[in-house]
Amino acid sequence: MSANRVRVVVTGLGATTPVGGDVTSTWSALLAGQSGVETLTEDWVDNVPVKFAGTAAVDPAEVLPRPEARRLDRSEQFALVAAREAWQDAGAPDVAPERLGVVVSSGIGGISTTLAAYDTWKEKGWNRLSPFTVPMLMPNGPAAWIGLDLKAQAGVHATVSACASGAEAIGYAMDMIRAGRADMVVAGGTEAAIHGLNMAAFAAARAMSTRNDDPQGASRPWDRDRDGFVLGEGAGIVVLESEEHARARGARIYAYAAGVGYSADAHHITQPEPDGRGIIQAMTMALGDSGLGGLDVRHVNAHATSTPAGDVGEVQAVAKAIGTHPLVTSTKSMTGHLLGGAGGIESVFTVKALQDRIVPATINLDNVDDGIEVDLVHGKNRALPEGDIAAVNNSFGFGGHNVTVVFASH
């Protein structure tokens, strides 16, 4: 990392996921190899071919005050729960509003609100719609509510890049701090898309696993028998700030947010570029931005969604851009794929891995597919070495979006 530019650090973590309602319970579940995927019981399940998902371990409507929860879409509820945990974890600092920013993204936004409001309008008329319908469905809603909650005035943003949205939000937050626009930024991703239409649409695209007889075994990254991703929901939030600001207030520092890289495949709206050029470009740019080399990276939290096309191509790109030595895992095997929320929760997991020097094992990986040379962590958790090391979080999205974030030990 360059010594003559602003260095960004992580000082707060928050999460609500299919395996836990906060960071502590979620991380413990990952280390225990627990899956948060379960069979769905909603009425619409009979009309879709996929009947399971990674539902949140803790209903956010039970965490938030009832009057507040009623005016929020579920994606906004998740975001507020995780952001408040992260803010408290950072010490709930007294920061000037004009020096505090928010960048929190969603890949789909308030889709459940949109669909429910349409039904209300058609069946009962426009005057039965909630006056909060528009704030509930707009994709910048989660960021906006967090900004209001924290009185953030340095800028409130929502970067939308499908399943790379949460990671891109963290990268944009890093850029805000480096550019001097803010001293602190609350950043991450959220998603609440477990709905019949979404499930049916992804199934129509042949993107989802249909392993209805074994929901907890359905998300199986790199396994020869994988047949698609498993949808999850929740949010992951980090508090970022300049190292100078963090030290001045005596904050606990988890890690450096050391570098970020972006690229676009320009290949296909849903399929990854077969040679992994865009993924290699994003990782190479992130390493260059961090000032670190491939040998410094000892862990990769891979995007690895359990799709036939994407998993092997990603780790082949890791081998080319970084090397075969990092410990590579996919926590999606336990949480499912949170779409725009994935980069948020998986950045939290990457920081926790650096802090605790341990990589949670990928579950359901029984038969490793061909063409993989990297060191996949499965069967049991693996220890990370002491000393100064770095870890990478990859996030990719429909549209050909690639984002890599590099975190370094502090």
KOLDRENGU-66203 format. One line per 5 residues: their letters; for each residue x negated, y, z of N, C-alpha, C. Coordinates in steps of 0.05 Angstrom, whole numbers, plus 5000, padded with zeros to 4 digits. Layout:
N
A> X Y Z X Y Z X Y Z  ...
END
This chain:
410
MSANR> 4983 4976 5000 5000 5000 5000 4982 5025 5000  4990 5044 4983 4974 5068 4981 4975 5084 5007  4951 5093 5016 4950 5108 5041 4958 5137 5038  4960 5147 5013 4965 5175 5009 4994 5181 5000  5012 5162 5004 5040 5168 4998 5057 5159 5022
VRVVV> 5082 5168 5022 5100 5161 5044 5104 5131 5045  5100 5120 5068 5105 5091 5071 5131 5087 5085  5146 5068 5076 5173 5063 5085 5174 5038 5103  5187 5040 5126 5188 5017 5144 5217 5010 5150  5221 4985 5159 5247 4975 5166 5249 4976 5197
TGLGA> 5270 4990 5207 5272 4993 5236 5299 4982 5247  5317 4974 5229 5342 4963 5239 5353 4942 5220  5366 4922 5231 5378 4900 5215 5407 4895 5224  5424 4890 5204 5452 4883 5210 5463 4864 5189  5479 4845 5197 5490 4826 5179 5515 4813 5190
TTPVG> 5534 4807 5172 5556 4789 5178 5560 4771 5154  5559 4745 5158 5556 4726 5136 5573 4701 5141  5573 4683 5122 5588 4658 5126 5577 4640 5148  5553 4646 5158 5542 4629 5180 5540 4643 5206  5547 4669 5208 5545 4683 5233 5555 4711 5231
GDVTS> 5565 4722 5253 5577 4749 5254 5557 4771 5259  5532 4764 5263 5511 4784 5267 5484 4772 5258  5463 4787 5261 5437 4778 5252 5427 4754 5268  5430 4756 5295 5420 4734 5312 5433 4708 5306  5459 4707 5305 5474 4682 5301 5469 4672 5272
TWSAL> 5467 4690 5253 5462 4682 5225 5435 4670 5222  5415 4682 5233 5387 4672 5231 5384 4645 5245  5397 4642 5268 5396 4617 5282 5408 4595 5266  5431 4601 5253 5445 4581 5236 5428 4573 5212  5414 4592 5200 5397 4586 5177 5374 4568 5186
LAGQS> 5362 4573 5209 5340 4557 5218 5349 4529 5226  5375 4527 5233 5387 4501 5240 5397 4486 5215  5396 4499 5192 5405 4486 5167 5435 4483 5165  5450 4502 5177 5479 4500 5177 5491 4513 5152  5511 4501 5141 5525 4512 5118 5550 4527 5128
GVETL> 5556 4550 5114 5580 4565 5120 5602 4560 5100  5599 4540 5083 5619 4535 5062 5640 4517 5072  5665 4523 5065 5688 4507 5075 5710 4506 5054  5728 4487 5057 5751 4485 5040 5771 4507 5046  5781 4520 5026 5800 4542 5029 5828 4532 5034
TEDWV> 5844 4548 5048 5871 4540 5054 5892 4559 5043  5884 4579 5028 5903 4599 5018 5922 4586 4998  5945 4598 4994 5965 4587 4976 5956 4584 4948  5939 4604 4939 5931 4604 4911 5911 4582 4903  5900 4568 4923 5880 4548 4918 5890 4526 4898
DNVPV> 5916 4520 4899 5926 4500 4881 5925 4508 4852  5920 4534 4847 5920 4544 4819 5892 4549 4808  5872 4540 4823 5844 4544 4814 5829 4518 4816  5809 4513 4799 5795 4488 4800 5774 4486 4822  5767 4509 4834 5747 4510 4856 5762 4516 4882
KFAGT> 5759 4499 4902 5776 4501 4926 5760 4505 4951  5736 4518 4949 5720 4522 4972 5703 4547 4968  5693 4558 4990 5676 4583 4989 5663 4587 5016  5644 4605 5017 5631 4612 5042 5646 4636 5055  5667 4630 5069 5682 4651 5083 5667 4661 5107
AAVDP> 5671 4686 5114 5657 4698 5137 5661 4683 5162  5640 4679 5178 5642 4665 5203 5659 4680 5223  5658 4707 5221 5674 4724 5239 5690 4743 5222  5716 4744 5226 5734 4761 5211 5728 4790 5220  5721 4808 5201 5714 4835 5208 5738 4850 5220
AEVLP> 5762 4842 5212 5785 4856 5223 5789 4851 5252  5776 4830 5263 5776 4824 5291 5755 4839 5307  5735 4850 5292 5713 4865 5304 5720 4895 5306  5731 4905 5284 5738 4933 5283 5764 4939 5297  5767 4964 5307 5793 4972 5318 5815 4969 5297
RPEAR> 5838 4959 5305 5860 4954 5286 5867 4978 5269  5870 5002 5280 5878 5024 5263 5856 5030 5241  5831 5026 5248 5810 5030 5229 5810 5008 5207  5812 4984 5216 5811 4961 5197 5834 4963 5176  5857 4973 5183 5880 4974 5165 5875 4992 5142
RLDRS> 5858 5012 5144 5853 5031 5122 5828 5024 5106  5817 5000 5111 5793 4992 5097 5797 4966 5081  5786 4965 5057 5784 4940 5043 5765 4922 5058  5768 4896 5054 5751 4876 5068 5721 4881 5063  5715 4889 5039 5686 4895 5033 5676 4918 5049
EQFAL> 5694 4938 5054 5686 4961 5071 5685 4953 5100  5702 4935 5109 5701 4925 5136 5674 4911 5142  5666 4893 5123 5640 4880 5127 5617 4900 5128  5618 4920 5110 5596 4939 5109 5594 4955 5135  5617 4963 5146 5616 4979 5171 5606 4962 5194
VAARE> 5615 4937 5196 5606 4920 5217 5576 4917 5216  5565 4911 5193 5536 4906 5190 5520 4932 5194  5531 4955 5184 5517 4980 5187 5516 4989 5216  5537 4985 5231 5537 4992 5259 5518 4975 5275  5516 4950 5268 5496 4933 5281 5468 4942 5275
AWQDA> 5463 4948 5250 5436 4957 5241 5429 4984 5255  5448 5002 5256 5443 5028 5268 5437 5025 5298  5452 5009 5312 5446 5004 5340 5419 4991 5343  5413 4972 5325 5387 4958 5326 5364 4977 5322  5369 4998 5307 5348 5018 5302 5346 5038 5325
GAPDV> 5363 5035 5345 5362 5053 5368 5382 5075 5367  5401 5075 5348 5421 5096 5345 5408 5123 5347  5388 5129 5330 5371 5152 5333 5386 5178 5329  5376 5199 5341 5387 5226 5337 5372 5238 5313  5383 5237 5290 5370 5247 5265 5387 5269 5253
APERL> 5374 5289 5242 5388 5311 5230 5405 5300 5207  5431 5307 5205 5448 5296 5184 5437 5300 5156  5425 5323 5151 5415 5329 5124 5390 5313 5117  5380 5298 5137 5356 5281 5132 5364 5251 5133  5390 5245 5134 5399 5217 5135 5416 5211 5110
GVVVS> 5409 5189 5097 5423 5180 5073 5435 5153 5076  5452 5145 5057 5465 5119 5056 5464 5109 5026  5455 5085 5022 5458 5072 4996 5468 5043 5001  5493 5039 4998 5505 5013 5002 5523 5006 4978  5519 4982 4967 5531 4975 4942 5548 4950 4943
SGIGG> 5565 4947 4924 5581 4923 4920 5582 4917 4890  5581 4891 4883 5582 4884 4855 5610 4887 4844  5630 4883 4860 5658 4883 4850 5675 4904 4864  5669 4912 4888 5684 4932 4902 5710 4921 4914  5730 4938 4917 5754 4931 4931 5774 4916 4913
ISTTL> 5766 4893 4903 5782 4879 4884 5808 4868 4896  5806 4859 4921 5831 4848 4934 5851 4871 4939  5841 4894 4946 5859 4917 4948 5872 4924 4921  5857 4924 4900 5867 4930 4874 5890 4911 4866  5885 4885 4870 5905 4865 4862 5930 4867 4879
AAYDT> 5926 4870 4906 5949 4872 4924 5965 4897 4918  5951 4919 4913 5965 4944 4907 5982 4942 4881  5971 4928 4862 5986 4924 4837 6011 4909 4842  6009 4888 4858 6033 4872 4864 6054 4889 4879  6045 4906 4898 6063 4923 4913 6077 4943 4894
WKEKG> 6062 4955 4877 6073 4974 4858 6094 4961 4840  6088 4938 4829 6106 4924 4811 6132 4915 4825  6128 4906 4850 6151 4893 4864 6167 4912 4881  6153 4933 4892 6167 4950 4912 6166 4980 4904  6150 4988 4884 6150 5016 4876 6126 5031 4887
WNRLS> 6120 5053 4874 6096 5069 4880 6096 5080 4908  6120 5086 4919 6121 5099 4945 6116 5080 4968  6112 5054 4961 6104 5035 4982 6074 5030 4983  6059 5044 4966 6030 5041 4966 6018 5056 4990  5997 5045 5001 5983 5058 5022 5969 5083 5012
PFTVP> 5969 5105 5027 5954 5129 5018 5924 5124 5017  5915 5102 5029 5886 5095 5029 5879 5076 5006  5898 5071 4988 5893 5052 4966 5868 5060 4950  5866 5085 4942 5843 5092 4925 5817 5090 4941  5814 5101 4965 5790 5097 4980 5783 5068 4986
MLMPN> 5804 5051 4987 5799 5023 4993 5788 5008 4968  5796 5017 4944 5788 5001 4921 5763 5013 4907  5756 5037 4912 5734 5049 4898 5707 5036 4906  5689 5030 4887 5665 5015 4894 5646 5030 4911  5648 5056 4913 5630 5071 4931 5643 5074 4959
GPAAW> 5666 5060 4963 5680 5062 4989 5663 5053 5012  5649 5030 5011 5633 5022 5034 5611 5042 5041  5598 5053 5021 5577 5073 5026 5590 5098 5038  5612 5106 5027 5625 5131 5036 5634 5129 5065  5646 5106 5073 5655 5103 5101 5631 5102 5120
IGLDL> 5609 5089 5112 5585 5089 5129 5574 5117 5132  5574 5132 5109 5565 5160 5110 5581 5177 5129  5607 5173 5129 5624 5187 5147 5619 5179 5176  5616 5153 5180 5611 5142 5207 5586 5154 5220  5565 5157 5203 5539 5166 5213 5534 5195 5208
KAQAG> 5552 5209 5195 5550 5237 5188 5525 5242 5170  5521 5224 5151 5498 5226 5133 5503 5247 5112  5484 5265 5108 5488 5287 5089 5465 5289 5068  5446 5271 5070 5423 5273 5051 5431 5260 5024  5453 5247 5023 5462 5234 4998 5474 5207 5005
VHATV> 5497 5201 4994 5510 5175 4998 5515 5163 4970  5503 5140 4965 5503 5129 4938 5511 5100 4938  5521 5091 4914 5528 5063 4910 5518 5054 4882  5497 5039 4882 5485 5029 4857 5499 5003 4850  5510 5001 4826 5525 4977 4818 5510 4962 4796
SACAS> 5500 4939 4802 5486 4923 4782 5492 4893 4787  5518 4888 4789 5527 4860 4793 5513 4848 4818  5502 4824 4815 5491 4810 4838 5464 4821 4846  5453 4841 4832 5429 4855 4841 5435 4880 4856  5461 4886 4861 5468 4912 4872 5456 4918 4900
GAEAI> 5458 4898 4918 5447 4903 4945 5418 4908 4945  5402 4893 4929 5373 4897 4928 5367 4924 4915  5382 4931 4894 5377 4957 4881 5383 4980 4900  5403 4976 4917 5409 4997 4938 5385 5001 4956  5372 4980 4964 5349 4982 4982 5326 4996 4967
GYAMD> 5322 4989 4942 5301 5002 4926 5307 5032 4923  5332 5039 4918 5338 5067 4915 5334 5082 4941  5341 5069 4963 5336 5081 4989 5306 5086 4994  5290 5067 4986 5261 5071 4989 5252 5095 4973  5263 5098 4948 5256 5120 4931 5265 5147 4944
MIRAG> 5288 5147 4956 5297 5172 4969 5278 5181 4991  5268 5162 5007 5249 5169 5028 5222 5178 5017  5212 5163 4997 5187 5170 4985 5188 5198 4972  5211 5205 4960 5213 5230 4947 5218 5253 4966  5221 5248 4992 5225 5269 5011 5253 5278 5014
RADMV> 5272 5263 5002 5301 5271 5003 5312 5264 5030  5301 5245 5044 5312 5236 5070 5290 5225 5087  5294 5225 5113 5275 5212 5132 5285 5184 5138  5311 5180 5138 5323 5154 5143 5345 5148 5123  5347 5123 5115 5369 5115 5097 5379 5088 5106
VAGGT> 5406 5085 5108 5419 5060 5114 5426 5047 5087  5417 5023 5083 5419 5012 5056 5426 4982 5056  5438 4973 5035 5444 4944 5033 5467 4939 5014  5480 4915 5018 5502 4907 5001 5524 4893 5016  5548 4893 5003 5571 4880 5015 5588 4869 4993
EAAIH> 5604 4848 5000 5622 4837 4980 5644 4821 4995  5668 4823 4984 5691 4808 4994 5708 4801 4969  5701 4780 4956 5713 4773 4930 5726 4745 4930  5730 4734 4953 5743 4707 4954 5773 4711 4949  5780 4710 4925 5808 4715 4916 5814 4696 4893
GLNMA> 5839 4688 4889 5845 4670 4868 5837 4679 4840  5841 4704 4833 5833 4713 4807 5803 4712 4802  5788 4720 4822 5759 4719 4819 5749 4690 4817  5760 4673 4834 5752 4645 4833 5759 4633 4805  5783 4639 4795 5791 4629 4770 5774 4639 4747
AFAAA> 5767 4665 4749 5751 4678 4727 5722 4666 4726  5710 4663 4750 5683 4651 4750 5684 4622 4741  5706 4608 4748 5709 4581 4739 5712 4579 4709  5727 4598 4698 5731 4599 4669 5704 4604 4654  5686 4618 4668 5659 4622 4656 5641 4599 4661
RAMST> 5651 4578 4674 5635 4553 4680 5611 4560 4697  5614 4579 4715 5592 4588 4732 5592 4576 4760  5615 4565 4769 5617 4556 4796 5617 4526 4799  5607 4517 4821 5608 4488 4828 5637 4480 4832  5643 4455 4823 5669 4444 4827 5668 4419 4845
RNDDP> 5648 4419 4863 5644 4396 4881 5664 4398 4904  5690 4396 4898 5711 4399 4918 5710 4378 4940  5699 4354 4934 5699 4333 4953 5675 4336 4973  5658 4355 4968 5634 4359 4985 5627 4389 4986  5644 4406 4998 5639 4435 4997 5612 4443 5009
QGASR> 5604 4432 5031 5579 4440 5044 5555 4430 5029  5559 4411 5011 5537 4402 4994 5537 4413 4966  5555 4433 4961 5559 4443 4934 5537 4462 4925  5527 4479 4943 5506 4497 4936 5480 4483 4939  5467 4476 4917 5443 4459 4918 5421 4470 4899
PWDRD> 5410 4493 4905 5390 4504 4887 5367 4485 4881  5359 4485 4856 5337 4469 4845 5342 4439 4845  5365 4430 4855 5371 4402 4855 5379 4393 4827  5371 4370 4819 5377 4360 4792 5407 4358 4787  5423 4355 4808 5452 4351 4805 5468 4377 4811
RDGFV> 5456 4400 4811 5470 4425 4816 5489 4430 4793  5512 4443 4799 5532 4447 4778 5544 4475 4780  5531 4494 4793 5542 4521 4794 5540 4533 4822  5545 4559 4824 5543 4572 4850 5568 4569 4867  5565 4576 4892 5587 4577 4911 5591 4605 4920
LGEGA> 5615 4615 4919 5621 4643 4926 5621 4647 4957  5608 4668 4966 5607 4675 4994 5616 4704 4998  5618 4712 5023 5626 4740 5029 5612 4750 5054  5610 4776 5057 5597 4788 5080 5580 4812 5072  5562 4820 5089 5546 4844 5084 5519 4842 5098
GIVVL> 5499 4854 5087 5473 4856 5099 5462 4885 5096  5453 4896 5118 5445 4924 5119 5418 4927 5133  5401 4944 5122 5376 4951 5135 5375 4981 5139  5361 4989 5161 5355 5017 5165 5326 5021 5157  5322 5039 5138 5295 5046 5128 5289 5075 5137
ESEEH> 5263 5079 5142 5254 5107 5148 5225 5109 5142  5216 5134 5140 5187 5138 5135 5172 5129 5160  5148 5118 5156 5133 5109 5179 5127 5131 5198  5122 5155 5187 5116 5178 5204 5140 5184 5222  5164 5183 5211 5188 5189 5226 5193 5168 5248
ARARG> 5189 5142 5240 5193 5120 5259 5173 5122 5282  5148 5128 5276 5128 5130 5298 5134 5153 5316  5143 5175 5304 5148 5199 5320 5170 5195 5341  5189 5177 5334 5211 5172 5353 5206 5146 5369  5183 5134 5365 5177 5110 5380 5193 5086 5373
ARIYA> 5201 5084 5348 5218 5062 5339 5203 5036 5337  5218 5013 5341 5207 4987 5335 5207 4983 5305  5185 4974 5294 5182 4970 5265 5181 4941 5259  5200 4931 5242 5201 4903 5235 5180 4897 5213  5179 4914 5193 5162 4908 5170 5160 4934 5153
YAAGV> 5142 4933 5133 5142 4954 5113 5160 4946 5090  5176 4964 5080 5189 4961 5054 5169 4972 5034  5152 4953 5023 5127 4961 5011 5129 4967 4981  5148 4954 4967 5149 4959 4938 5175 4949 4926  5182 4960 4903 5206 4952 4889 5201 4953 4859
GYSAD> 5212 4933 4845 5210 4932 4816 5236 4927 4803  5241 4939 4780 5266 4936 4766 5260 4928 4737  5278 4913 4725 5277 4909 4696 5304 4901 4686  5307 4900 4659 5332 4890 4647 5324 4871 4625  5338 4849 4623 5332 4828 4603 5338 4837 4575
AHHIT> 5360 4852 4571 5369 4859 4544 5371 4834 4527  5384 4813 4538 5385 4788 4525 5414 4778 4522  5429 4777 4544 5456 4766 4543 5471 4777 4567  5497 4779 4565 5513 4791 4586 5513 4774 4612  5511 4747 4609 5512 4730 4632 5488 4711 4635
QPEPD> 5476 4703 4612 5455 4683 4613 5428 4696 4617  5410 4683 4633 5383 4694 4637 5366 4691 4612  5347 4709 4608 5328 4707 4586 5311 4682 4590  5310 4664 4571 5299 4638 4576 5269 4637 4583  5254 4657 4575 5225 4657 4582 5219 4672 4608
GRGII> 5240 4684 4621 5236 4697 4646 5220 4723 4645  5219 4735 4621 5202 4759 4618 5211 4782 4636  5238 4786 4638 5248 4807 4655 5242 4803 4684  5245 4778 4693 5239 4771 4721 5210 4775 4727  5192 4767 4709 5164 4771 4713 5158 4801 4714
QAMTM> 5170 4816 4697 5166 4845 4697 5174 4858 4723  5197 4850 4734 5207 4861 4759 5187 4855 4782  5179 4829 4783 5160 4822 4805 5133 4835 4802  5123 4837 4777 5098 4850 4772 5099 4880 4780  5121 4893 4772 5124 4921 4779 5126 4925 4809
ALGDS> 5140 4907 4823 5143 4909 4852 5116 4906 4866  5100 4887 4857 5073 4884 4868 5056 4908 4863  5057 4919 4838 5042 4943 4832 5051 4966 4849  5077 4969 4853 5087 4990 4870 5078 4988 4899  5075 4963 4908 5067 4959 4936 5038 4962 4940
GLGGL> 5022 4960 4919 4993 4960 4922 4982 4933 4931  4998 4912 4930 4990 4886 4939 4986 4867 4915  4972 4845 4920 4968 4826 4899 4984 4801 4904  4984 4783 4884 5000 4759 4887 4991 4742 4910  4965 4742 4917 4955 4725 4939 4965 4735 4966
DVRHV> 4973 4761 4967 4984 4772 4992 5012 4761 4998  5026 4753 4977 5054 4743 4980 5054 4714 4989  5065 4709 5012 5065 4682 5023 5093 4670 5024  5113 4686 5017 5141 4676 5019 5158 4690 4998  5175 4674 4985 5195 4685 4966 5223 4675 4974
NAHAT> 5241 4694 4980 5269 4687 4983 5281 4690 4955  5285 4668 4942 5292 4668 4914 5322 4674 4910  5328 4684 4886 5355 4689 4879 5370 4662 4877  5359 4643 4863 5367 4615 4862 5395 4609 4871  5414 4612 4853 5442 4610 4860 5454 4582 4859
STPAG> 5439 4563 4848 5448 4536 4844 5461 4532 4817  5454 4550 4798 5464 4547 4770 5444 4531 4754  5453 4515 4735 5434 4500 4718 5414 4517 4703  5423 4540 4693 5405 4556 4676 5385 4573 4691  5392 4583 4714 5376 4603 4727 5354 4594 4746
DVGEV> 5359 4572 4761 5341 4565 4783 5312 4559 4775  5309 4542 4755 5282 4533 4747 5268 4556 4733  5282 4571 4717 5269 4594 4703 5258 4614 4723  5272 4619 4745 5262 4638 4764 5236 4629 4777  5234 4604 4786 5209 4596 4800 5186 4593 4780
QAVAK> 5193 4587 4755 5171 4587 4735 5160 4616 4731  5178 4635 4733 5170 4663 4731 5154 4671 4756  5162 4661 4780 5147 4666 4804 5118 4655 4802  5115 4631 4791 5089 4620 4787 5071 4637 4769  5083 4649 4749 5068 4666 4730 5061 4693 4742
AIGTH> 5080 4705 4757 5076 4732 4767 5062 4733 4793  5066 4713 4810 5055 4713 4837 5036 4690 4842  5044 4666 4833 5028 4642 4837 5045 4620 4848  5033 4597 4852 5048 4573 4861 5046 4570 4891  5031 4587 4905 5025 4584 4933 5047 4593 4953
PLVTS> 5064 4613 4946 5084 4622 4966 5104 4601 4973  5114 4602 4998 5135 4585 5007 5161 4596 4996  5175 4581 4979 5199 4591 4966 5223 4577 4977  5244 4592 4983 5269 4581 4993 5292 4595 4981  5316 4582 4983 5341 4595 4975 5361 4592 4998
TKSMT> 5366 4614 5012 5385 4614 5034 5414 4612 5024  5418 4616 4997 5444 4613 4986 5454 4584 4989  5436 4565 4993 5445 4538 4998 5463 4536 5023  5460 4556 5041 5476 4556 5065 5498 4577 5066  5492 4600 5055 5511 4623 5055 5529 4624 5031
GHLLG> 5522 4609 5010 5535 4614 4984 5524 4640 4973  5536 4649 4950 5526 4672 4936 5544 4696 4941  5534 4716 4954 5550 4740 4962 5550 4761 4940  5543 4754 4916 5544 4773 4893 5529 4799 4901  5543 4822 4901 5530 4847 4907 5519 4848 4936
GAGGI> 5529 4831 4953 5519 4830 4981 5494 4813 4984  5487 4798 4964 5465 4778 4967 5438 4792 4973  5432 4813 4958 5407 4827 4963 5405 4840 4990  5428 4847 5002 5428 4858 5029 5422 4837 5050  5437 4815 5050 5432 4795 5070 5405 4781 5066
ESVFT> 5397 4777 5041 5372 4763 5037 5348 4781 5042  5350 4807 5041 5329 4825 5051 5327 4823 5081  5349 4821 5095 5349 4817 5124 5334 4790 5130  5341 4769 5115 5328 4743 5120 5298 4744 5114  5290 4759 5093 5262 4761 5086 5246 4775 5108
VKALQ> 5258 4796 5119 5245 4811 5141 5243 4793 5166  5265 4778 5172 5264 4760 5195 5243 4738 5191  5240 4728 5167 5219 4708 5162 5191 4719 5168  5187 4744 5160 5161 4757 5166 5157 4761 5196  5179 4770 5209 5177 4775 5238 5172 4750 5254
DRIVP> 5187 4728 5247 5185 4704 5263 5164 4684 5252  5153 4691 5228 5133 4673 5215 5144 4645 5210  5169 4645 5200 5181 4619 5193 5200 4622 5169  5200 4602 5152 5217 4602 5128 5239 4581 5132  5264 4588 5131 5285 4568 5133 5286 4550 5108
ATINL> 5291 4525 5113 5291 4506 5090 5316 4508 5074  5313 4504 5048 5336 4501 5030 5349 4474 5036  5375 4475 5040 5390 4450 5045 5401 4439 5018  5409 4414 5019 5422 4401 4996 5403 4396 4972  5377 4399 4977 5358 4395 4956 5347 4366 4958
DNVDD> 5361 4347 4946 5355 4319 4948 5337 4309 4926  5341 4320 4902 5325 4311 4878 5315 4336 4864  5290 4343 4868 5279 4367 4856 5278 4365 4826  5288 4385 4812 5289 4384 4783 5261 4385 4771  5260 4379 4746 5234 4379 4732 5225 4408 4727
GIEVD> 5199 4411 4722 5188 4437 4713 5183 4456 4736  5182 4447 4761 5178 4465 4784 5151 4460 4796  5135 4481 4797 5107 4479 4808 5104 4493 4834  5122 4511 4842 5119 4526 4867 5125 4508 4891  5118 4518 4914 5121 4503 4939 5149 4508 4951
LVHGK> 5169 4492 4943 5196 4495 4953 5198 4485 4982  5211 4501 4999 5215 4493 5027 5241 4479 5029  5240 4453 5035 5264 4437 5039 5257 4414 5057  5278 4403 5069 5273 4381 5089 5268 4391 5117  5251 4411 5119 5246 4423 5146 5235 4452 5141
NRALP> 5239 4468 5162 5229 4496 5161 5199 4495 5160  5187 4516 5150 5158 4518 5147 5148 4543 5160  5124 4542 5172 5112 4565 5185 5097 4582 5165  5098 4608 5170 5082 4627 5155 5056 4633 5170  5034 4639 5157 5009 4645 5171 5010 4671 5185
EGDIA> 4992 4674 5205 4989 4699 5219 4974 4719 5201  4970 4743 5211 4956 4763 5196 4974 4779 5178  4962 4795 5161 4976 4813 5142 4985 4797 5118  5012 4794 5115 5023 4779 5093 5047 4795 5082  5056 4786 5059 5079 4799 5046 5099 4777 5038
AVNNS> 5124 4786 5033 5145 4768 5025 5162 4783 5004  5174 4768 4986 5189 4779 4964 5218 4769 4965  5236 4788 4959 5264 4781 4955 5272 4787 4927  5282 4767 4912 5291 4770 4885 5321 4771 4884  5332 4789 4867 5360 4790 4862 5365 4796 4832
FGFGG> 5382 4780 4819 5388 4784 4791 5418 4785 4787  5427 4799 4766 5456 4802 4762 5464 4800 4733  5490 4793 4729 5501 4793 4702 5496 4820 4690  5491 4820 4664 5482 4844 4650 5452 4845 4646  5438 4825 4658 5409 4824 4656 5394 4840 4675
HNVTV> 5406 4848 4698 5392 4864 4718 5373 4847 4735  5349 4856 4739 5329 4843 4756 5318 4863 4776  5319 4856 4801 5307 4873 4822 5291 4856 4841  5266 4864 4846 5249 4851 4866 5241 4871 4887  5244 4864 4912 5235 4880 4935 5213 4866 4949
VFASH> 5191 4880 4955 5169 4869 4970 5169 4880 4998  5169 4862 5018 5166 4870 5046 5139 4860 5056  5126 4876 5074 5100 4868 5084 5100 4869 5114  5085 4851 5126 5085 4850 5155 5073 4876 5167  5082 4882 5191 5073 4907 5204 5056 4899 5228
END
